[in-house]
Amino acid sequence: MPSLRTALLQSSGRPGAVAENLKALDEAAARAAGAGARLLVSPELFLTGYAIGDAVPELAEPAEGPGAEAIAEIAVRHGLAVLYGYPERDGERIFNASQLVGADGTRLANYRKTHLFGCFEQKWFTPGDQTVVQTDLDGVRIGLLICYDVEFPENVRAHALAGTDLLLVPTAQMHPFQFVAESVVPVRAFENQMYVAYVNRVGPEGEFEFVGLSCLAGPDGTVRTRAGRGEELVVGEVDPAFLAASREANPYLADRRPGLYGSLV
């Protein structure tokens, strides 16, 4: 099975300016497709911006809303799947969500962030209640989490047990927590035997300063591609053959003793 070439868009776009963010995503998709990527991953809440405060209710939209339609057009135009973050409205509730759209424009998976970070998110968003959301892309089992979710080992282990091969984690990782991008994410990939694409915002935004350092970590714990602290598009390979060999060699999941872990829940 061929590798799934994956592009990570490290950018904050322009907070509050959906049209401009769609344009930036379109341009990134063109560059990613030109580099042979079949998947483009953008950061948390990329469609609208993260630090948008009182504009959250105004900019929130349904999973099948105009943002999804515009992303579908981008995916079809450039022939690759696109994962984007957005505020999802469902009735009176608003979720911090991410959605994966296939190269044919089909909505493949939608995930609602389950662990909300800080006062800002807890004020505006309802936590999701489904830990494992998956779909298949080019023979690779894709799973979705968002930012803070990946810092809970239970979330990633749940994906490992469900067979996730590539975990997509759009994020808004801020100073001074850059050790998550530098250390936690590669360890999560290793201990759960999967690839993890961790894709961050960058630079100052409202009261926050995002640290960049987006990465694609492999099941051996090594970082296959890493962005710096500025706007950047990086590309890495998700190799199913390497993943299978790594899982064969690493006994973590096989050596688990679930009967000892009851106290954890």
C-alpha positions in Angstrom: 0.0 0.0 0.0 1.5 3.4 -1.0 2.3 6.1 1.6 -0.3 8.8 2.3 1.5 12.0 1.8 0.2 14.5 4.3 0.6 18.3 4.4 0.4 20.3 7.6 -0.7 24.0 7.3 0.8 26.0 10.2 -1.1 29.3 10.1 -3.6 31.4 12.0 -5.1 32.9 8.9 -7.0 36.1 9.8 -9.3 35.8 12.9 -12.9 36.7 12.1 -12.4 36.7 8.4 -13.8 33.5 7.0 -13.5 34.5 3.3 -9.8 35.3 3.7 -9.1 32.0 5.6 -10.8 30.1 2.9 -8.6 31.8 0.4 -5.5 30.9 2.4 -6.7 27.3 2.6 -7.2 27.2 -1.1 -3.7 28.5 -1.7 -2.3 26.0 0.7 -4.2 23.2 -1.0 -2.7 24.1 -4.3 0.8 24.0 -2.9 0.1 20.7 -1.1 -1.3 19.1 -4.2 1.7 20.3 -6.1 3.9 18.5 -3.6 2.0 15.3 -4.1 -0.1 15.4 -0.9 -3.4 13.5 -0.7 -4.3 15.1 2.6 -4.1 18.7 4.0 -4.6 19.3 7.7 -5.2 22.9 9.0 -5.2 24.1 12.7 -8.0 24.3 15.3 -10.8 26.7 14.4 -8.9 27.7 11.2 -12.1 28.6 9.4 -13.0 31.5 11.8 -9.9 32.1 13.9 -9.5 31.1 17.5 -9.5 34.3 19.6 -12.8 35.7 18.2 -14.6 36.1 21.5 -18.2 37.3 21.2 -18.1 36.5 17.4 -18.3 32.7 18.2 -22.1 32.5 18.0 -22.2 34.7 14.9 -19.6 32.7 13.0 -20.7 29.2 14.1 -22.4 27.1 11.5 -23.8 23.6 11.0 -21.5 20.8 9.9 -23.1 20.9 6.4 -23.0 24.8 6.3 -21.4 27.2 3.8 -17.9 26.6 5.2 -18.2 22.9 4.5 -19.5 23.6 1.0 -16.5 26.0 0.3 -14.0 23.4 1.7 -15.6 20.7 -0.5 -15.0 22.9 -3.6 -11.3 23.4 -2.5 -10.9 19.7 -2.0 -12.4 18.8 -5.4 -10.5 21.6 -7.2 -7.1 20.4 -5.9 -7.8 16.6 -5.7 -7.0 16.1 -2.0 -8.8 15.6 1.3 -8.9 18.6 3.7 -9.3 18.6 7.5 -10.4 22.0 8.9 -11.4 23.3 12.3 -14.5 25.4 12.8 -17.2 26.3 15.4 -20.1 24.0 14.8 -23.6 25.0 15.6 -26.2 22.4 16.5 -29.4 24.1 17.6 -28.5 26.2 20.6 -25.2 24.4 21.3 -21.9 25.3 19.8 -19.0 22.8 19.5 -15.3 23.3 18.8 -15.2 20.9 15.9 -13.1 19.6 13.0 -14.3 18.1 9.8 -12.6 15.9 7.2 -13.7 16.4 3.6 -12.7 13.9 0.9 -11.1 14.7 -2.4 -14.5 14.2 -4.0 -16.1 16.7 -1.7 -17.8 14.2 0.5 -17.9 14.9 4.2 -16.1 11.9 5.7 -16.0 12.6 9.5 -16.9 15.3 12.0 -15.5 15.5 15.5 -16.4 17.6 18.5 -13.7 18.5 21.0 -14.3 16.5 24.2 -11.9 18.2 26.6 -12.3 22.0 26.6 -9.2 24.1 27.6 -9.5 27.2 29.7 -12.1 29.8 30.4 -12.5 30.9 26.8 -13.4 27.5 25.4 -15.6 26.6 28.4 -17.5 29.8 28.0 -18.4 29.4 24.4 -18.4 25.7 23.6 -20.2 22.5 24.7 -17.9 19.5 25.1 -18.4 16.7 22.7 -19.2 13.2 24.0 -17.7 10.9 21.4 -14.1 10.0 21.9 -13.4 8.0 18.8 -14.4 9.3 15.4 -12.8 7.6 12.4 -12.9 7.2 8.7 -10.8 5.6 6.0 -8.7 7.5 3.4 -6.6 5.8 0.8 -6.6 2.6 2.9 -5.5 4.5 6.1 -7.7 4.5 9.1 -8.0 8.2 10.1 -8.9 9.3 13.6 -9.7 12.8 14.9 -8.9 14.7 18.1 -8.5 18.4 18.8 -5.6 20.0 20.7 -6.1 19.5 24.5 -7.7 16.1 23.8 -4.3 14.6 22.9 -2.9 15.5 26.3 -5.2 12.9 27.8 -3.5 9.5 27.3 -6.9 7.7 27.5 -8.1 9.5 24.4 -5.2 8.4 22.3 -5.2 4.8 23.7 -8.9 4.6 22.8 -8.0 5.4 19.2 -5.2 2.8 19.3 -7.5 0.1 20.4 -10.0 1.1 17.7 -7.3 0.7 15.0 -6.5 4.3 14.2 -3.4 4.5 11.9 -3.2 8.3 11.6 -4.5 10.6 14.3 -5.2 14.2 13.1 -5.0 16.8 15.8 -5.7 20.4 14.7 -4.5 22.5 17.6 -4.1 26.0 19.1 -1.1 25.3 21.3 0.0 28.4 23.1 3.0 29.6 25.1 4.3 28.3 27.6 3.1 24.7 26.7 5.3 24.1 23.7 6.7 20.9 25.4 3.4 19.2 24.2 4.4 19.7 20.6 8.1 18.9 21.3 7.7 15.9 23.6 4.2 14.7 24.4 3.0 14.2 20.8 6.0 12.0 19.7 5.5 9.9 22.8 1.8 9.5 22.2 2.6 8.2 18.7 5.1 5.7 20.1 3.2 4.4 23.0 0.1 3.9 20.8 1.8 2.8 17.6 0.3 5.2 15.2 1.1 8.4 13.3 0.1 11.7 14.8 -0.3 14.9 12.8 -0.3 17.8 15.2 -1.1 21.1 13.4 -0.8 24.4 15.2 -1.6 28.0 14.9 1.2 30.5 15.1 2.0 34.0 16.5 -0.1 36.4 18.6 -3.8 36.3 18.5 -5.9 38.3 21.1 -4.6 37.3 24.6 -2.8 34.2 23.2 0.5 33.5 21.6 0.6 30.3 19.6 3.9 28.5 19.3 3.8 26.7 16.0 6.0 23.6 16.0 3.5 21.5 14.1 4.7 18.0 13.4 4.0 14.6 12.0 5.3 12.0 14.5 5.7 8.3 13.6 5.1 5.1 15.5 8.8 4.9 16.4 8.6 8.2 18.2 10.5 10.1 15.7 9.3 13.3 14.1 9.0 12.9 10.3 8.5 16.6 9.6 8.5 19.6 11.9 7.5 23.3 11.3 9.2 26.2 13.0 7.6 29.2 14.7 6.3 31.0 11.6 3.7 30.5 8.8 4.7 27.3 7.0 3.5 24.3 5.0 5.3 21.0 5.7 4.8 17.6 4.1 5.5 14.1 5.5 4.7 10.5 4.7 2.4 8.1 6.5 3.8 4.7 5.5 1.4 1.8 6.2 4.2 -0.8 5.7 6.4 0.9 8.3 3.4 1.2 10.6 2.7 -2.6 10.3 6.3 -3.5 11.0 6.5 -1.1 14.0 3.3 -2.7 15.5 4.8 -6.1 15.0 8.0 -5.2 16.8 6.4 -3.1 19.6 4.4 -5.1 22.2 2.7 -2.3 24.1 -0.8 -3.0 23.0 -0.4 -6.8 23.1 1.1 -6.7 26.6 -1.6 -4.6 28.2 -3.4 -6.1 31.2 -6.8 -4.3 31.2 -8.0 -6.2 34.3 -5.5 -4.1 36.4 -6.8 -0.8 35.1 -10.3 -0.6 36.5 -9.3 2.0 39.1 -8.6 4.5 36.2 -12.3 4.9 35.5 
